[in-house]
Amino acid sequence: MRPLECPAEGRRASGEHEESAGGEGSQLTVQDFTQILRTRWKLICGVIVLVLLGALGYSLLATPQYQASTRLFVSTTSDGTNTQTNDGGLFAQRRVLSYTQLLTGGILAQRTIDKLGLDMTAAQLQGEVTAVAPTDTVLIDVTVLDPSPVRARDIANTLSDEFVVMAAGLETPDLGARPNAQVVVQQRAAVPDSPVTPKTTRNLAIAVVLGAVLGVLAAIIRDRLDDTVRRLKTVEETSGVGVIGEIPAEGTRRHGPVVTFGSGDSTTADAFRELRINLQSLQVADGPKALLVASPGAGEGRTTTAINLALALTEAGSDVLIVDGNLRHPQIAASLGVAAEPGLSTVLTGGAPLNSALHETRFPRLTALSAGSVPPNPTELLGSSTAKDAFGEMSRQFDYVIVDSPPLTVKDAALLAVSVHGVLVVVRFGRTKRRQLADTVTVLRRAGAPLLGAVVTMMPATKGDRIDGGHQGGGRRRRRALEK
């Protein structure tokens, strides 16, 4: 058959295909980061919710802690002269550093336990007590953290009182002599009104920030590890042809394989009209056009694309024949409501002439050729000279022949590709892997099939780029990165 002129054929060697299939770039640009936030927001929000729930659970399950504080004042004796007063102040400041260690020591803790009759060890009490000396002061702040507000107050006051006695004994070397330094309780502890921990509001605020950071990191990692096609640029770089069609996901799910064209126009119908316009705008050879709609694997929207592209062409006034080339798992007959037999396999085996196997559909200008009965040797049938002659006859009778191909994992697809004028490669957003697409392109190019362009199905409705009406450089179009 006379091939259509492929706009991007030869643009990249197969080695370049493999390179682009291996990744979408190691550097994360600002645009990439923005797209990750837009398209992975569910993952980020999920991580934030999980961290929030963890923080809330901790706040609800954690034992409340109450804080009671006392303040001690350290003074030294002096004769009233300025020199001795200054020296005494420096002496007291040096003393408070040692006092903070004694206040958190085991001896004072045991004295407090004995005085209050507490059911705990000295080490446990030491873990509840902190003593801090503010810089350049002779003050010591003693803080006690305990699950009981009353006990926290009692421990703080008793500990301070016991330390006053301890310090007096340590600072009075001789019986009856004046002590070198004196400690007094300048401020006593009161029963705290509310716990200091857990701080639920603070914990939740921290959880939001931490969850956002972890969520973004998880989204970036997920993005880097995701090998599925989520960018139009990836499709074009991997396939070597332009993306000429973007089919939204929501409309496809709602309408099923057949989209309604007419007065009730939809976004999905418009997408197939754009695909028709873009396909017709390519520089193609004159005469009838037989096109194969292929995909790397199953479930990527190949049959839906073939049917609705055919309908879009009929809407423009073309007589179209849609052929079910999937002899192993046919779908066209059931989708269009036509008889399954006779079909393509019947024609290829000589069981019926072509014209008697054609079925009129409920759509004006659209004729269907079902797959027919499943033959035992579909590969041999599709690779025969009879198949090439049959497709040649179809092209002479109709303006367009749209062939629904089996997945390219089956050899039948490559055999069909050499019997048509051009191939449209269908990939599914978020499902088709870059490696699969690269392997598909390699198979088609080895078979000598002219690649016309790529169609991305199941596009996110609010995140997809819209295709420009015009095409420059054979299908090149403006590109805006989508979710990876």
KEVOPA-769244 format. One line per field, with one value per residue (C-alpha): y, z, x; residue number from 0; residue in three letters. Coordinates in steps of 0.001 Angstrom, whole numbers, always signed. Layout:
BEGIN
Y c(Y/...);
Z c(Z/...);
X c(X/...);
seq c(NUM/...);
type c(ALA/...);
// end
This chain:
BEGIN
Y c(+0/+3545/+4861/+8146/+10576/+10238/+13731/+12660/+9558/+9361/+12076/+9785/+6555/+3553/+4131/+7548/+5935/+3644/+6516/+8618/+5613/+5164/+8355/+11867/+13653/+13529/+17240/+18548/+21906/+24431/+23444/+19785/+20592/+22613/+19770/+17316/+19491/+19759/+16134/+14406/+16540/+13550/+11766/+14888/+15439/+11778/+12009/+15191/+13481/+10471/+12647/+14718/+11591/+10410/+13738/+13787/+10217/+11065/+14128/+12124/+9145/+10929/+11395/+15078/+16659/+19572/+22012/+23688/+26106/+27779/+30437/+30453/+33473/+33062/+35746/+36131/+37981/+41227/+44119/+46625/+47962/+48176/+45893/+43093/+43560/+43096/+40138/+38607/+38962/+37208/+34529/+33969/+33719/+31052/+29291/+28988/+26867/+24299/+24598/+23654/+20370/+19697/+20491/+17713/+15283/+12001/+13009/+15884/+13738/+11026/+13588/+14910/+11402/+10629/+13900/+13447/+9670/+9356/+5977/+6465/+6096/+8900/+8418/+8804/+12032/+13330/+12860/+15240/+18046/+20706/+23603/+26563/+29631/+32686/+34266/+36932/+36430/+34817/+33197/+29535/+28413/+24940/+23238/+20000/+18126/+15532/+13910/+15229/+19007/+18801/+16506/+18722/+21672/+19641/+18273/+21705/+23348/+20481/+20122/+23833/+23776/+20788/+22469/+25570/+23310/+21449/+24672/+26095/+23025/+23146/+26883/+26864/+25222/+25971/+25625/+29042/+30796/+32916/+30950/+31872/+31963/+31782/+30394/+31556/+30572/+33774/+32331/+29256/+26954/+26955/+24226/+24509/+25046/+23209/+20715/+21920/+18756/+17522/+20802/+19649/+22834/+23045/+19344/+19615/+22673/+20864/+17825/+19901/+21274/+17907/+16137/+18643/+18158/+14366/+14452/+16503/+14203/+11166/+12788/+13556/+10011/+8568/+10813/+9765/+6063/+6154/+4683/+5267/+7872/+11036/+13743/+14553/+15374/+11837/+10345/+12471/+11855/+8112/+7553/+10082/+11414/+14200/+13778/+14537/+13535/+13801/+11986/+12994/+10310/+11365/+11499/+8108/+6528/+8115/+7352/+3964/+2953/+4940/+8700/+10602/+13107/+15652/+18372/+17238/+17978/+16850/+17389/+13853/+14387/+17602/+15714/+13234/+16089/+17630/+14273/+14180/+17715/+17074/+13831/+15489/+18370/+16044/+15932/+12669/+11017/+11573/+8915/+6601/+6242/+2984/+3635/+1163/+2105/+216/+237/-1332/-3380/-4178/-1825/+1371/+2713/+1423/+193/+3275/+5496/+3568/+3702/+7366/+8485/+6736/+8534/+11871/+11250/+10390/+13596/+15465/+13736/+10834/+7282/+5174/+1453/+271/-3121/-5370/-6630/-8274/-11831/-13218/-10951/-9022/-6092/-4025/-6098/-5918/-2224/-1206/-3746/-5492/-9159/-10924/-13046/-13006/-10952/-10409/-13988/-15189/-12996/-14019/-17726/-17381/-18097/-14950/-12014/-8689/-6920/-9622/-9380/-5629/-4603/-1354/+343/+2657/+5552/+7255/+6698/+4152/+537/-2213/-5336/-7603/-9963/-13036/-16377/-16799/-18696/-21217/-19386/-15585/-14761/-16678/-15110/-11512/-12021/-13483/-11780/-12206/-9824/-7167/-7503/-7266/-4065/-2650/-3336/-1709/+1423/+1719/+1545/+3928/+7314/+5966/+2482/+2447/-856/-1799/-3699/-6285/-5186/-4937/-7647/-9935/-10431/-9894/-6129/-5805/-7803/-5509/-2442/-3239/-3505/+49/+3580/+4725/+3819/+5750/+4651/+4820/+5152/+5438/+8191/+6777/+3166/+2677/+2376/+4239/+1000/-544/+2458/+2350/-1364/-754/+1905/-403/-3217/-919/+634/-2769/-3805/-712/+752/+4521/+6146/+9117/+10240/+9290/+9524/+9795/+8409/+8771/+12243/+14009/+16412/+19476/+18789/+17944/+20248/+21140/+20554/+23487/+23485/+23912/+21639/+22687/+20404/+17463/+17204/+19223/+21164/+23302/+21219/+21784/+19103/+16937/+14688/+12214);
Z c(+0/-557/+2895/+4403/+5003/+8662/+10092/+12705/+11086/+11536/+14159/+16673/+16487/+18507/+20982/+21726/+22313/+24904/+26563/+26867/+28094/+30982/+32735/+32396/+33627/+36883/+37623/+39266/+37804/+39297/+36704/+37608/+41298/+40609/+38604/+41384/+43854/+41487/+40523/+43708/+46071/+47224/+48345/+50111/+51860/+52841/+54512/+56318/+57597/+58811/+60682/+62119/+63342/+64912/+66676/+67825/+69093/+70996/+72524/+73620/+74969/+76556/+80350/+81225/+83017/+85450/+86139/+89485/+90016/+92854/+92806/+95128/+95957/+96866/+98959/+100672/+103789/+103491/+105735/+103558/+101635/+97891/+97315/+99490/+98117/+94560/+95586/+97373/+94303/+92129/+94805/+94847/+91051/+91117/+93899/+91981/+89305/+91934/+93574/+90335/+90364/+93997/+93410/+90823/+92774/+94337/+97986/+97857/+95879/+98537/+101316/+99505/+99020/+102698/+103760/+101574/+101720/+97936/+96222/+93785/+93585/+93808/+90115/+89150/+91112/+89624/+86183/+87176/+88510/+86587/+88036/+85934/+86926/+84739/+83385/+85559/+88415/+91850/+91229/+90710/+89144/+90243/+88100/+88804/+86168/+87526/+86505/+89696/+90058/+93885/+94066/+91636/+93992/+97080/+95531/+94365/+97749/+99796/+97554/+97878/+101655/+101976/+99808/+102014/+104956/+102920/+101708/+105236/+106442/+103550/+103867/+107649/+108238/+111983/+114456/+115294/+112495/+109860/+106647/+103554/+101515/+102280/+100193/+100688/+98887/+97128/+95421/+96400/+94062/+93694/+92383/+88534/+86897/+83607/+82255/+80233/+78163/+75883/+74016/+71572/+69494/+69143/+68338/+65616/+64113/+64052/+62569/+59687/+58843/+59264/+57306/+54460/+54287/+54393/+51912/+49402/+49810/+49300/+46215/+44744/+45412/+43966/+40958/+40411/+40725/+38560/+35145/+33673/+31009/+32697/+30459/+26862/+26442/+27511/+24899/+22143/+23150/+23513/+20388/+18129/+16958/+18142/+20430/+18167/+20501/+24214/+25349/+28791/+31387/+32835/+29553/+28510/+31769/+31470/+27821/+27472/+24209/+21993/+22492/+21447/+18683/+17843/+19596/+23056/+22462/+25161/+26050/+24936/+21558/+21118/+21928/+19132/+16769/+17585/+16917/+13517/+12670/+13766/+11815/+8669/+9037/+8714/+5320/+3921/+551/-1723/-1882/+554/+4016/+5975/+9582/+12300/+15896/+18073/+21684/+23720/+25871/+26646/+28427/+27140/+25193/+21755/+20711/+22135/+20200/+16967/+17189/+18100/+15626/+12975/+14197/+14184/+10569/+9539/+11182/+8755/+5808/+5191/+4480/+7044/+7503/+10957/+10973/+13986/+13440/+16863/+15802/+19245/+21435/+19160/+20557/+17650/+17024/+20645/+20936/+17790/+18055/+14739/+13826/+14778/+11610/+8823/+9490/+8673/+9395/+7100/+4268/+4765/+4779/+1607/+3353/+2053/-254/+1338/+456/+1991/+5284/+5719/+8298/+8327/+11744/+13335/+12589/+9175/+6880/+9287/+8142/+10272/+9452/+12480/+13379/+12567/+14225/+16095/+13730/+14884/+12993/+13197/+12671/+9407/+8157/+8892/+7372/+4138/+773/+957/+3922/+2007/-962/+1305/+2947/-472/-1572/+1595/+948/-2560/-1323/+1657/+2419/+5622/+6954/+10723/+11959/+15630/+16367/+19036/+21614/+20195/+22593/+20012/+16686/+14814/+15355/+13554/+10609/+10398/+10543/+7236/+5465/+6270/+5389/+8914/+12581/+15555/+18862/+21817/+25320/+28553/+31004/+34245/+33033/+29954/+30933/+29103/+28431/+26915/+24639/+23559/+22780/+20823/+18674/+18043/+16909/+14553/+13044/+12461/+10666/+8489/+9745/+9301/+12654/+12317/+15915/+19446/+21277/+25073/+26694/+30205/+30591/+33898/+33039/+34747/+34294/+30632/+28015/+25233/+21746/+19490/+16298/+14120/+13834/+13038/+12072/+11430/+14621/+16983/+19366/+22405/+25422/+29022/+31427/+32993/+36065/+35871);
X c(+0/+1037/+2010/+1011/+3818/+4775/+5448/+7935/+9380/+13095/+13083/+14714/+16667/+15584/+18381/+16942/+13563/+15031/+16837/+13698/+11760/+14112/+13093/+11795/+14860/+16713/+16463/+13312/+12330/+9943/+7355/+7790/+7388/+4253/+2796/+3598/+1698/-1260/-1449/-275/-2326/-4338/-1187/+84/-3249/-3344/+50/-995/-4147/-2163/+332/-2522/-4272/-1034/-540/-4158/-3902/-738/-2383/-5415/-3495/-548/-660/-1145/+1808/+1481/+4266/+4976/+7889/+9726/+12403/+15416/+17556/+21221/+22929/+26320/+27409/+29393/+30483/+28647/+31653/+31369/+34326/+33006/+29511/+30773/+32910/+29941/+27776/+30336/+30697/+26933/+26780/+29452/+27600/+24332/+26038/+26879/+23480/+21697/+23569/+22686/+19024/+18762/+20918/+19922/+20441/+17952/+15511/+15612/+15082/+12024/+10639/+11101/+9526/+6425/+6237/+6216/+5955/+8839/+12577/+15090/+15939/+12278/+11990/+15215/+13646/+10835/+13064/+14975/+16968/+18066/+20055/+19303/+22484/+24176/+21722/+21776/+18397/+17579/+14310/+13242/+10599/+8778/+6762/+4314/+1003/-607/-943/-1014/+1959/+3880/+3334/+4246/+7426/+8563/+7996/+9415/+12442/+13166/+12742/+15043/+17632/+17606/+18483/+21108/+22724/+22838/+24690/+27141/+27854/+28399/+31780/+31894/+29087/+27711/+29636/+28015/+27322/+29303/+26076/+22420/+19538/+15984/+12781/+11869/+8745/+6784/+4851/+1084/-1208/-1127/-4520/-3883/-1370/+1582/+1717/+403/-143/-2765/-2942/+824/+1095/-1521/+164/+3494/+1761/+387/+3833/+5544/+2812/+3117/+6882/+6585/+3705/+5678/+8685/+6451/+4924/+8355/+9575/+6387/+6791/+10405/+9597/+6464/+7235/+3785/+3062/+1829/+3281/+2581/+6247/+7126/+4803/+6300/+9913/+9380/+7301/+9002/+5614/+3368/+382/-2579/-5389/-6178/-9315/-10671/-11323/-14661/-16548/-15206/-16337/-19779/-20534/-18865/-17183/-19593/-19775/-22900/-22204/-24869/-26840/-25750/-22104/-19719/-16095/-15346/-17021/-15048/-11844/-12525/-13379/-10015/-8381/-10124/-9012/-5447/-5328/-6649/-4209/-1235/+433/-823/-774/-3733/-6409/-8172/-6802/-6583/-5556/-4663/-5481/-2974/-1846/+967/-1411/-5028/-7418/-5836/-8828/-7889/-11360/-13079/-10688/-11227/-15031/-15302/-12661/-14737/-17870/-16067/-15002/-18557/-19766/-17506/-19180/-16787/-17870/-16053/-15542/-14518/-12820/-12340/-8797/-8685/-9462/-8689/-10840/-13243/-15246/-16556/-19699/-20840/-19993/-21891/-24704/-24041/-23827/-20610/-20602/-19726/-16640/-12984/-11981/-14767/-13476/-9839/-10671/-12742/-16031/-17695/-16921/-16099/-19335/-21517/-19574/-20125/-22744/-24674/-24686/-27229/-24885/-25099/-22096/-20541/-20150/-18681/-16717/-16840/-14029/-16104/-15570/-12293/-9971/-7375/-4628/-5206/-1536/-1351/-4577/-3531/-92/-1390/-1562/-5323/-5397/-3448/-5766/-8815/-7620/-6809/-10369/-11752/-9687/-11104/-14706/-14517/-13034/-11515/-10887/-10321/-8886/-9113/-5929/-5148/-2551/+942/+2037/+372/+2148/-1128/-878/+2450/+1067/-1958/+292/+1972/-1417/-2549/-1489/-701/-802/-2168/-622/-3015/-1542/-3440/-2590/-1197/-1236/+905/+4552/+7266/+9120/+5987/+5552/+9188/+8939/+5727/+7369/+10321/+8011/+6098/+9205/+10780/+7595/+7898/+4618/+4277/+3496/+1173/+763/-176/-3501/-3538/-6694/-8132/-6676/-7483/-10286/-8811/-5128/-4742/-3411/-5746/-4453/-3807/-5811/-2733/+277/+3767/+6606/+4244/+2261/+4391/+2227/+2517/+3411/+2600/+3787/+1119/+1201/+3894);
seq c(0/1/2/3/4/5/6/7/8/9/10/11/12/13/14/15/16/17/18/19/20/21/22/23/24/25/26/27/28/29/30/31/32/33/34/35/36/37/38/39/40/41/42/43/44/45/46/47/48/49/50/51/52/53/54/55/56/57/58/59/60/61/62/63/64/65/66/67/68/69/70/71/72/73/74/75/76/77/78/79/80/81/82/83/84/85/86/87/88/89/90/91/92/93/94/95/96/97/98/99/100/101/102/103/104/105/106/107/108/109/110/111/112/113/114/115/116/117/118/119/120/121/122/123/124/125/126/127/128/129/130/131/132/133/134/135/136/137/138/139/140/141/142/143/144/145/146/147/148/149/150/151/152/153/154/155/156/157/158/159/160/161/162/163/164/165/166/167/168/169/170/171/172/173/174/175/176/177/178/179/180/181/182/183/184/185/186/187/188/189/190/191/192/193/194/195/196/197/198/199/200/201/202/203/204/205/206/207/208/209/210/211/212/213/214/215/216/217/218/219/220/221/222/223/224/225/226/227/228/229/230/231/232/233/234/235/236/237/238/239/240/241/242/243/244/245/246/247/248/249/250/251/252/253/254/255/256/257/258/259/260/261/262/263/264/265/266/267/268/269/270/271/272/273/274/275/276/277/278/279/280/281/282/283/284/285/286/287/288/289/290/291/292/293/294/295/296/297/298/299/300/301/302/303/304/305/306/307/308/309/310/311/312/313/314/315/316/317/318/319/320/321/322/323/324/325/326/327/328/329/330/331/332/333/334/335/336/337/338/339/340/341/342/343/344/345/346/347/348/349/350/351/352/353/354/355/356/357/358/359/360/361/362/363/364/365/366/367/368/369/370/371/372/373/374/375/376/377/378/379/380/381/382/383/384/385/386/387/388/389/390/391/392/393/394/395/396/397/398/399/400/401/402/403/404/405/406/407/408/409/410/411/412/413/414/415/416/417/418/419/420/421/422/423/424/425/426/427/428/429/430/431/432/433/434/435/436/437/438/439/440/441/442/443/444/445/446/447/448/449/450/451/452/453/454/455/456/457/458/459/460/461/462/463/464/465/466/467/468/469/470/471/472/473/474/475/476/477/478/479/480/481/482/483);
type c(MET/ARG/PRO/LEU/GLU/CYS/PRO/ALA/GLU/GLY/ARG/ARG/ALA/SER/GLY/GLU/HIS/GLU/GLU/SER/ALA/GLY/GLY/GLU/GLY/SER/GLN/LEU/THR/VAL/GLN/ASP/PHE/THR/GLN/ILE/LEU/ARG/THR/ARG/TRP/LYS/LEU/ILE/CYS/GLY/VAL/ILE/VAL/LEU/VAL/LEU/LEU/GLY/ALA/LEU/GLY/TYR/SER/LEU/LEU/ALA/THR/PRO/GLN/TYR/GLN/ALA/SER/THR/ARG/LEU/PHE/VAL/SER/THR/THR/SER/ASP/GLY/THR/ASN/THR/GLN/THR/ASN/ASP/GLY/GLY/LEU/PHE/ALA/GLN/ARG/ARG/VAL/LEU/SER/TYR/THR/GLN/LEU/LEU/THR/GLY/GLY/ILE/LEU/ALA/GLN/ARG/THR/ILE/ASP/LYS/LEU/GLY/LEU/ASP/MET/THR/ALA/ALA/GLN/LEU/GLN/GLY/GLU/VAL/THR/ALA/VAL/ALA/PRO/THR/ASP/THR/VAL/LEU/ILE/ASP/VAL/THR/VAL/LEU/ASP/PRO/SER/PRO/VAL/ARG/ALA/ARG/ASP/ILE/ALA/ASN/THR/LEU/SER/ASP/GLU/PHE/VAL/VAL/MET/ALA/ALA/GLY/LEU/GLU/THR/PRO/ASP/LEU/GLY/ALA/ARG/PRO/ASN/ALA/GLN/VAL/VAL/VAL/GLN/GLN/ARG/ALA/ALA/VAL/PRO/ASP/SER/PRO/VAL/THR/PRO/LYS/THR/THR/ARG/ASN/LEU/ALA/ILE/ALA/VAL/VAL/LEU/GLY/ALA/VAL/LEU/GLY/VAL/LEU/ALA/ALA/ILE/ILE/ARG/ASP/ARG/LEU/ASP/ASP/THR/VAL/ARG/ARG/LEU/LYS/THR/VAL/GLU/GLU/THR/SER/GLY/VAL/GLY/VAL/ILE/GLY/GLU/ILE/PRO/ALA/GLU/GLY/THR/ARG/ARG/HIS/GLY/PRO/VAL/VAL/THR/PHE/GLY/SER/GLY/ASP/SER/THR/THR/ALA/ASP/ALA/PHE/ARG/GLU/LEU/ARG/ILE/ASN/LEU/GLN/SER/LEU/GLN/VAL/ALA/ASP/GLY/PRO/LYS/ALA/LEU/LEU/VAL/ALA/SER/PRO/GLY/ALA/GLY/GLU/GLY/ARG/THR/THR/THR/ALA/ILE/ASN/LEU/ALA/LEU/ALA/LEU/THR/GLU/ALA/GLY/SER/ASP/VAL/LEU/ILE/VAL/ASP/GLY/ASN/LEU/ARG/HIS/PRO/GLN/ILE/ALA/ALA/SER/LEU/GLY/VAL/ALA/ALA/GLU/PRO/GLY/LEU/SER/THR/VAL/LEU/THR/GLY/GLY/ALA/PRO/LEU/ASN/SER/ALA/LEU/HIS/GLU/THR/ARG/PHE/PRO/ARG/LEU/THR/ALA/LEU/SER/ALA/GLY/SER/VAL/PRO/PRO/ASN/PRO/THR/GLU/LEU/LEU/GLY/SER/SER/THR/ALA/LYS/ASP/ALA/PHE/GLY/GLU/MET/SER/ARG/GLN/PHE/ASP/TYR/VAL/ILE/VAL/ASP/SER/PRO/PRO/LEU/THR/VAL/LYS/ASP/ALA/ALA/LEU/LEU/ALA/VAL/SER/VAL/HIS/GLY/VAL/LEU/VAL/VAL/VAL/ARG/PHE/GLY/ARG/THR/LYS/ARG/ARG/GLN/LEU/ALA/ASP/THR/VAL/THR/VAL/LEU/ARG/ARG/ALA/GLY/ALA/PRO/LEU/LEU/GLY/ALA/VAL/VAL/THR/MET/MET/PRO/ALA/THR/LYS/GLY/ASP/ARG/ILE/ASP/GLY/GLY/HIS/GLN/GLY/GLY/GLY/ARG/ARG/ARG/ARG/ARG/ALA/LEU/GLU/LYS);
// end
